[in-house]
Amino acid sequence: MLWSMAATVAAQDTWRLASPDGQVTLTVRLADLGGTADYPTGKVRLCYMVRHGAEPDAVTVMDWSPLGIVRDDASFVDDLRFVKADDPRIVRDEYTMTTGKRKDCLDVGREQVLHFAAPAGARLELVLRAYDEGVAFRYRFPETDATVRRVMSEATGFAIPAGARCWMMPYDKPGTYTPAYEVYYQSDIAPGTPSPNPTGWALPALYHVGDGRAWALITESGLEASYFGARLESAAPHGVYRIRMPDPADGNGTGDLEPTSSLPWATPWRLILIGRGLGPIVESTLVTSLARPSIVEKTDWIRPGRVAWSWWSDQDSPQDHDKLKKFIDLAAEMKWEYTLIDANWTIMKHGTVDDLITYAKRRNVGVLLWYNSGGPHNIVSERPRGMMYFPSIRQQELKRLAEWGVKGVKVDFFQSDKQNIIGLYHEICRDAAEAKIMVNFHGCTIPRGWQRTYPHLMTMEAVRGEECYIFDPDYPDRAPAYNTIMPFTRNAIGSMDYTPVAFTDNRYPHRTTYGHELALTVVFESGWLHFADSVESYRSLPRAVKDYLKEVPVAWDQTRFIAGHPGRHVVIARRKGEAWYVGGINGSADETTVHVPLSFLPASKFKMVRITDGRSDREFRSDNETVTADQTVTIPLRPFGGFVLRFSQGWF
């Protein structure tokens, strides 16, 4: 029976939990795995395995992998004693998002809690969940004790099977602006490949097994202020990637490496998204479903939107009232909801930020303001600085912004995943909710489900975005393929502030085409979509393109993966109301053709507007026709090219 609550238990040292559809199985053992991978002989330890598909044709997605955690007062690795196993139960998360892949989310899984005791009697709960599109587990210390405890290490690992192919990002080395999850992914590498950086591998990590029969993405969710943000060790002997704590130098050397808390205490969820193809990973909402429910009761003040952004085209513009005024005018003309005033607006010439806020109100454009998150954890001098770090100052500043009518803040330069900085993220979100101010994090960690807990968290950076056309001479050559990896990795786990759609060249010229740049409005998802280019660039666009940019949404009701492969190409469809948008990009230097079946449309006639590359990389071609759900649209793509489609019951 599909929803049976019965657990399949082979013995008291083996527990098996199946997903509701029976296709995903999570098996946990308390066993001596000596001789397997790097596990010691003669030690009975917890381990787990994940398989996908119906037996006997199921694929091992995660081979036997280590579990365990060490506290300063107790080790939960060796000589654990099994206490009991709770009966499996159905878990159901149904909620509404203001940002992300879909508005209405529903994830149903099966949960089982296994209870163990350390040799001295301290208790550990291993919480297991199996969903149709993945598995998750976390450790929980259930006892009540006001004494502050410290986690010294995790034995948790991920044994990616031999023969798999992986897409993994080296973790940043500590520096003035790092770590910030802005390193290029290593593509199509073998499991066990050591990271080129001694600081480890970043999450999320993507791979496929069984010659592509199953795909998986390793990440985490539900990270609270009581823990650190995880990464993987640099070395992975026998393909076993183990959890690694932060680097001592992260965050300018501030903050403890080991997390502390009184009891009870729970770690974040270790999550493995799984699918027969890439669609379940691209479309999954498990990262937010595993996070804590929203703390915000009334969300009518939270509004995703498009943003006119001046900094990319003119780095001095945030200090110039007259230049910023032109971007407010652009936002009004394009029907974009916001304009962002970036770093150093406190030293503005030709006018004041108060003047700009007043002017923007008259033009019905919301204002967003940039802030430096530091604090002692960074040495970046851009200002305003210090106002988001100190609690009382932060609360006063957010209250002042609300009184001014400012709609949101962009807070930058965190440079650490230590517990103290994870706590700072949470504190900023809580105080911003109280003041009804929306938030965007930059120079930051990856999403870990926080957009469910804090629906006013509109987006996060943690990506090598278009600003790198200013800083990185390698970026033009690497960006096209990199852009086709992000939907399967970074953007699969949460909103991503890439700051796209720049048609003109900055210091290092684009190799992506105009169509590729335009398609990023749909291929990438972000609750605030910061348009990076200049006023003149957007005003000079052809009418069809300009009309498209006036209408394209940023908050979606539904997301569908159409086609693609990391590093090659990707096509994604998203729905807002009754309108569907499709974006596709080519990451390779070769021409290719993509086919878009329109089966996602309702069974009725739709007006399709198509915008593709023209006769050259720097031209557009647009047309329209009437289509139905039984058709397939075939689109040839230029090298590094792209396209968008819009389907509606009427014209723009």
N, C-alpha and C positions, 0 to 999 in steps of 0.2 A: 504494500500500500504506500502511495507516494508520500503521505505526511505521517507515516508511522513514527511513534516516539520510541520505539524499542531500539536499544543499542546492541550492536553486534560485538560481543566480547568473547574473544577466543580463550582468554585466561585472565587471571588477576594481574598479570604484568603486561597485557596488551589491550588497547582500547581503540575502537574504530568508529569514526563519526562520518556519516555520509550527508551530502547536501540534499535538499528537498527533492531534486530530480534524480538523485542517485549517481550523477556523473562525476562528482568530485568527492574523493574520500581522503580523510585525514586520519592517519594511524599513529598512535603514540605507544611506545614500548618502554619498559624499565628493564634494561638488558645490558649484558656485556658484549660490546661490539668490537672487542679487541681483534685486530687484524683487518678491520675495515677503515679505510681512509686513515686519519691520524689518531683514532681513538685508542686509548691505552687498554692493554689486556689486564683482566682481573678486576676491572672497575665496572660496577653496575650503575648505569646512568640513564637518564631520560633521553629519548630521541624520538624523532617523528619522520614520517614519510607522507608524501602527497601524490595521489594518482588521479588521472582524469580519463573518463570514458568508461564504457561498459566492459567488464571482464569477459573473455580473456584478452580483448584487444586494447585494454586501457594502457595509457602512457604514464610512465613515472615522470612527474613534473619536478618533484624534489626527492632526491634519494635520502637515505637515512641521515638525519641531521641532528646535531647536538642541541640539547636544551639544558637549562640550569642558570642559576644566578647566585652571586656571593654577596652577602651582607657583612658588615663589620663584625657582627656578633654571631653569624650563622652562615654556613655554606650549604646551599641547596644544589649540590652537584653530585658528590659521592655519597653512597650509603643511605639514600633516601628510603624512607619507609612509606609504603602505600597505606593510606588510611581508609578512603572510600571514594566512590565515584557517584556523583549525583546522576539522577535520571536525565537523559537528554530532553531538551525542551525547545519549542519553536520560539525564535526571536523575530520580531517584526518591527521595522523602523519605517514609519510613514511620516513625511514632513514636507514642507515647502521651502524652496530656496529662492533667494533674491538674485543669485548669480549662479554660474556653473552650466553643466551640460543639459540640465532639465529643471523645470520649475517644480513639478510634483514628483517626489522620489518615494519609492517603495522598495525595500530590500528585506527579504525573508530568508532566514537561515535556521540552522539547528545548532544549539549550544550544549556543551557538556562541561562540567567542572570536575576536575580530578584533584583530590586532596592528598597531600603528602606531608611528612614530618622529617625534619633534619635529625641527625643523631641525638642532639641535645634537646629535642622536642619542639623547636620552633616550627611553625606551620607555613606551608606554601600551598596556594591554589593555582593550578594551571587551567586557565579558562580557554576552551577550544570553541571555535565556530567554523561551520562549513556552509558555504553558500553555493548557488549554482555557478557563480563566476569567481569563486576563490575561497581561500581559507584565511583565518586569522587566529592568533593566540596571544595571550598576555599572561604575565605573572601577577599574582595578588597576594599580599601579606595580610591575612584577615584579622589578626589579633589587634586589640585596642591597647595602645601603649603610648604615653606622652613622650617617652624618651626618643630623642632624635636618632634615627638610624641612618647608615650610609651604605649605599650599594658600591662595592669595590670593583665588580666586573660582572659581565654576562658571558656565559658559555654559549649563548645562542648562536647558531650558525645556519647556513643555507648551502646544502650540498647539491649544486647544480649538476645534473647527470653528465657523464662523459658523452661527447658527441654533440652537445648543445652548442649553439652559437649565441653570443652575447653582445649587447649594446650597453656600455657602461661608461660613466663619467668619473674621471679621476677627481678626488676631492682637492679643493684649493689648498695650496700652501698658505700659512698665515702671512699677512702683509697689511699694508695701509688700507687697502680696500677689500681684502679677502679674509676669510672665506665668504663667497657669495654665490656659489653654484653657477659659475659662468665659465666653466671649462668645456672644451669640445668633447663630445662623446667619442669613445673608441668603438668602432663599428665591426661587427661580425668577427669577434674574437673568441678564442676557445676558453671554456671554463678553467679556472686556475691561473689565468694570465695575471701576473702581478701588476699592480698599478704603477705607472711611471712616476707618481708622486708618493713619497713615503708616508704622507698623511692619509692614504687609503682611497677607497672608492666611495662615491656619493650615492645616495638613493635619489630617485628610483633606478633600479637595474632591470633591464629587459632582456629576455632570451627566448629562444624556441628550442623544442626538443622533438625527438621522433621525426626527424626530417621535416620539421615544420608542422607536424600534426597537432601540436599544442604550443601555445605562447603563454608566457608568464611575466609578471612585473612585480618585483619585490619593493615594498615601500613600508611606511608606517602611518598610523593614525591615532587620534586621541591623545596626543602629546600634551600633557598638562604642565603647570609651572613646577611640578615636583620631580621633573626628570630632565635628561639631556636629549638633544636631537641626535639620532643614531647615524652612523656611517658604517662601512665595512672595512675590515683590515686590508692592507695593501696586498699581502701574500695570502693565497688561498690554496694551501697544499691539498692535493687530491680534489680540487674543485670546491672545497668547503670555505665559504666566505663567512667569517665570524663578525659579530657586532663589535665595533670599536668605539671607545669614548673619545671626547674632543681632544684636540691638541693643546698642550699647556700654553702655547703662544697665542692661541685664538683670543679674540677680543682684547688685544693689546696686553695679554697676560693676566687679565682680571678674571675672577670667578674660579670656583673649585671645579676640578675634573669630575669628581664623584658626586652624584646627587644625594641629597639628604631629605628626610621627612620623618615625621612620627607615623605611627601605625593607627589604622589600616593604611595601606599604600598599594597602588597599582602602577605597573609600567604601561607605556604605550602599547597599542596593538601592533604586532608584527603581522603584516598583511601580504599575501601573495594573490594577485589577480590572475585568473586563469581563463583561457578560452581556446576553442578549436582553431580560431583564427584571431586576427587582431581586433575585430569588432567588439567583443565583450570587454576588452581592455579600454578601448577608446570610449565606449559608452557607459562603463561602470560608474556607479555612484557609491561604491562601498567605502571609499575614503571618507566621505562625509557621513555616511550612515553609522560608522563606528565611532564618530566623535560625539561629544556631549551635545545634547539638544540646545536650542537657542536660549540665550539669556534675555533676549529682547522681546517684549510682549507685543508692542505696537511698532510695525515696520513701515508705516506710511511715509516716513521721512527718508527712507532708504531708497535711493533711485539710481540704478545703473545708468550709464550714459557715455556719449562720445565727448572727447576732450580736445580742444585746440591747445597745442603745446609748442611753445616758442623755442625752448632751449636747444633742440637738435639742430635747427637751422641757424641759430644765433646764440652762442653760449653767454653773451653779455646781456641778452635781452631781459632776463628777470630783474635786472637792476635799472631798467629804463622804462619809465611810465609810458612814454609815447609809443615805443615798440610794442609793449604789451597791449595797449589799447587797440592796435590793429588786429591782434589775435582774438580779442573780445568781439570785434566787428565780424571777423571771419566766422566765429562760432555762431553768432546771430544769423548770418547769411546762410550758413549750412544747416541750421536747425540743430546744432550740437548743443548738448545740455550744459557743458562746462568749459572753462579754461583753467589751465594750471599755471600758477606763478611759481617758478622753480627757485633754486638756491640763491641766497644773498638778496632777497627782496627787501630786507631791512635796511639796505644801503642804496635805496632807489634814488635816481635823479629825474628831473623834469616833472615831478609829482610824487604822490605818496600812494601806498597800498590802499589807504582809505578812499582816495579819489577813484582808484580802479574798481574797488568793490561797489562804490556808489554808481559808477558808470555801467558796470556789468549788470547791476540790478535793473537799471533803466532799459537795458537791452535784453532782459530776461535770460541772462547767462549766469550760471552758478560759478563761484570761485573756489578753487582748491589751492592750498598753500603748502609749500615744501618745508620740512624740518629735518635737522640733523638729530639723530637719536642720541648722540653722545652728550655727556658722560665720559667716564674714564676708559670705556671699552673701545674708543676709537680716537685717532689723532687728527681726523679730518677737520679742517678749519672752517668750512662753509657754514653759514649761519642762516637762520637762528639756530643756536646750539645750546643744549642744556635744558631747554624748556620741556622736552618730552622725557627726560631721564628722571628728574626729581619729582616725586609724587605730588607734593603740594603745588609746585610751580606748574606742572603739567595740568593739573585739574583747573587751576586758575586760567591758564592759557586757553584750554578748550572751552571753558565757559565764556571767555572773552570772544573767541572766534564765533561761538553761537550767537552772541549778542550782535556781532558785526554782520551776521548773515552768511558767513563762510560755510560751505557745505561739506568740506572734507579736507584731510591732510594726507600728504605723502611723506612718510617718515623713512629716513635713509641711513645706511652705514651701520649695520649691527655687528657684522664680522665675527660671529660666534654662535655655536649651538650648545654652549654650556648652560647649565640650569639657570644661572642668574639672568642670562639674556632671554631664554625661553620665558622666564617669568616676566621680563619687561614687555615682550609682545602681548602677553595676557593682560598686563596692567594697562597698557595703552588702549587695548580694545575695550576693556571694562570702563575706563574713564571716558573714552570717546562715546560709548553707548549712553552713558549718563548725560553727556552734553549734546547728544544727537548729532554727532560729527562722524562722517564716513572716513574710512581708513584705506590707505594703500601702503604696503611695505616694499621698500627697495633696499638693495645691498643686503639681502635678507636670506633667511632659510627657505626651504621648500614648504608648500602647503601640507598640512597634516590634519585636514578635516576642520580647521578652525572656521571656515566660512559657514558651516552649519551653526556652530556655537555663537559666532559673532556675524550675523548676516549683514552688518554694515562694513565688514572687511571685504572690499570690492575686488581686490586683486593683489598679487604679490609678484615681485620680479623673479629672482632666482633663475635667470636665463641670460644667455649672451645675446642681447638684443641689438636693435639697429644703431644704438649709440656707438657700437664698435666700428661703424664706418668712419668714425672720427679717430679712434684710438689704435685699431689693429689692422696692419697692412695685409694680414692673411685672411681677414674676414670676408672680403668680396668673393674669394675663391671657395671658401668653406661654407658660407651662409646658405647657398641653395640646398645642399644635401642636409645640412644641419636643420634647416626649416622643416624638412620632411621627417626628421627623427623626433622633434618635439611633440607632435600630437600623440605619439605612442609612449612617451616617457614623461617629461616634465608637465605638459599640459593635460595629460591623462589623470593627474592627481589633484588638479585645482587650477583656478584662474591664473593667467600668466600675462604679466605686463611687459610685452615685447616691444612696445612703442613702434608699430609697423606703419606701412603705407607711405613710404618716402619715395617719391618719384625722381627727385633731383639727386645729384651726386653731392656727397660731402667730401671730406679729405681723400678717402679711398673710394673710387667709383664702384657702383653696383655692377654685378653681372646678372642679377635677377632682372627679368623683364618687367614692364609696366603691369602686365597681367598677373604675374607672380605676386607683385607687391599688393595689388588690389585684392587678390584672393586671400591674403592673410587676414582680412576682416572676418572671414568665415572659418578658415582652416584653424586659426588660433581663437581661443575663447578668453575673454577678460571682461570683468564687470565694469571697468572703465577702459575704454579703447582710446588710447592717446595717439592722435594723428601727429606724426613726427615732422612733417614737411612744412615749408614756409607758406605764408599767406598767398604769395604770388603763384606758387606751384598749384595750389588747390583752385584758385580762381581761374587759372588758365586751362583747366581740364575740359574735355569735351562734355557736352550737355548730358549725355547718357551716363557718363561716369560720375559727374557731379550730382546728378539726381540720385544715383545709386548710393553715394556717400551721405546724402541727406536722409536716406531712409533705412540704411542697414542697422538692424538692432544689435544690442550687445548682451541682452538677457534673453535666454532661449527657453522655449517650452519643451524642446525635444532635440536630441542629437542622434544622427545615424552615420555610422561608418560605411562608406561606399566601396572604396578600393585603396590599395597602397601597400608599400613596403618601406621600412625605415631606410632612409638614404637614397631612395629611388623616386617615389612619387606618393602623393596622398590626395584623396578626394573625400570630403566630409559634407554632409547635409545637415542643416539645422532649421528648426521651425520656430516661428514666432506668430502666435495666433493661427490664422489660416494661411499665412505666407511661408513658403519654403525658400531657403537660400542654400546654394551649393558652391563650395570653393574647392579648387584643385590646383596643385602646383607640381612642377617637374623639378626634381633635385639633381638631374643629370645633365651632362653636356650634349646628350643625344636627343634628337626629336623622338617623341613617343605619342601614342594615341590612347586616350582613355575613353571608356564606355560607361555611361551613367544610366542604369536602369531607373525608370521613374516610378517604380512600384511603391515607393514611399508616399506618393501622392494619393489622395482620395480618388474614388472612381468618378471623376468629373473632368471637364475641360479646364485647363489652366492657361493663362497667358505667361509665356516664358520670355524673359529678357536675358540675352546672352551677351556677355562682354568678354572678349578674348584679346590676345595680342594681335596687332595688325601686321603690316608688311615688314616691320622691323621691331626690334626689342623695345623701342621708345615710341610705339604707337599703339592705339587701341582700335578694335573693330567691334561694333555692336549691331545687333539685330534682334528681332522678336518674332515669335510665332505662337500658334495655339497648339498645345500638346495634351496628351492623355496618359494615364498611369501605365498603360500597356506598351508605351514606347521606350526606346533607348536612345539617348543623345550621345553621339560620337563626336569627340573633340580632339583634333590634333594639337599637340603642345610643342611649342618651340623649345630649344634647349634652355633650361632654367625658366621656362615659361609658366603661365597660369591662366585661370579663367574664373569667372563667377556666373552663376545662373540665379535668376529670381523668378519664382513661380507665384502667381497671385490670381485672384478672380477678376482683377481689373488692372489698369495701367498705373504707372507712377503718378 
